[in-house]
Amino acid sequence: MRNTSFNISYLARRITPTRVPRYVFFCSVLVILVVSLYPFTGWRFTGEPIWAFYTYPLPYYFTFFDNSINVLAYMPLGFSLAISLKNNRLGPLLAVLSGMFLSCTVEFTQQFLPGRVASNLDILSNSFGAFLGVLLAMILGNRYWQTRCLAARHAWFAPGPAVEWGVTWLVLWFITQMDPSQPFLGVVVESPGLPQPFESPMENAKLFLRLLEGGGMMLHFLGIALFVSVLVRHTRQSPAAIRFTLLAALLLKLGFAGILLKPAQFFAWLNLNIFVGGLLGTLALLLLWRLNRSLRALLGALALVATLVIGWFWPLVPQLAATLPLFRWHYGHLLHFNGLSAVISDLWPYGAIALLLWLAARPPREESW
């Protein structure tokens, strides 16, 4: 047992330093900007002094929920930046100041958006969140945890920075599954509300919508599963990694359904089309997961391209007003939450497709490890 532990630690020390903290920092900034500035429209100047909110007495504008989210949102940013700057003696201070600067910039910008409130209390909450992230990085940044993380990376993930970016991008994908009004792994959804006329290429328009919804789920399922399979170190690890990813996404969907949806709408994210699409996707995956890495990456990219095509052909327009009765949250929080999920859902496939095509052309090699 000692020899095995020593070998793992030895390998962990000799592999290339991880770039994951830098990637997490980039994704954290992206998420913060999206959730803070969505829907990016309606910009206006109210005529109020633009610097006044910095000196408002505390608490000028306070809700427990908003400030808790403000703290949590900046923790990954502070954590990842502190880890990235671990060789700099001023790294912790720079990480906290960076979080504060980003918060000041975001709050200043929010005063030009309708429905947003620029708040100095939010700056304090965000800065405190960045500080907590830095504190966590200082606790977990010792040699013991670094060795453990590097050894786990060596054991489970293929070599190279492209794979590390893929793992980070995969974590970002989980945000797309947080909206419980959207089907699990669904690409499109038949929104409740007023009927929307559209031209169907099939005589049975209802069947056309069902085929698009079920087909979108099947292709999304395949795209995600094959994406995960090209990130693992050995092909034999693919089934376990895929099961873990999908189970985590399902638990996340269930958790947010319990938090956000009214009890009668708990399973609004599940229907027969989604079930059938998932079943067909599973059968197809049984035939594909043993293929070589380059071919899996290419097929995964094609599956995700097909999901984009289905989204373009989907004839119905989402109606937020029609889905509001499903939720416990009020309109403002729901708009920002759905906006984050929608924007990441729009961006994620393009980044995943680009990475899969890169890995198909340049699969990870052991000598690059």
Secondary structure, DSSP 8 states (H G I E B T S, - for coil): -HHHHHHHHHHHHHS----HHHHHHHHHHHHHHHHHHTT-------SS-TTGGGG--SSSS--HHHHHHHHHHHHHHHHHHHHHTTTSTTHHHHHHHHHHHHHHHHHHHHTTSTT----HHHHHHHHHHHHHHHHHHHHH-SHHHHHHHHHHHHHHB-SSHHHHHHHHHHHHHGGGG--TTS-TT-S-----SS------SSS-HHHHHHHHHHHHHHHHHHHHHHHHHTTBSSGGGHHHHHHHHHHHHHHHHHHHHHHHB-GGGTTTT--HHHHHHHHHHHHHHHHHTTS-HHHHHHHHHHHHHHHHHHHHH------HHHHGGGBSS-HHHHHHHHHHHHHHHHHHHHHHHHHHHHHHHS---GGG-
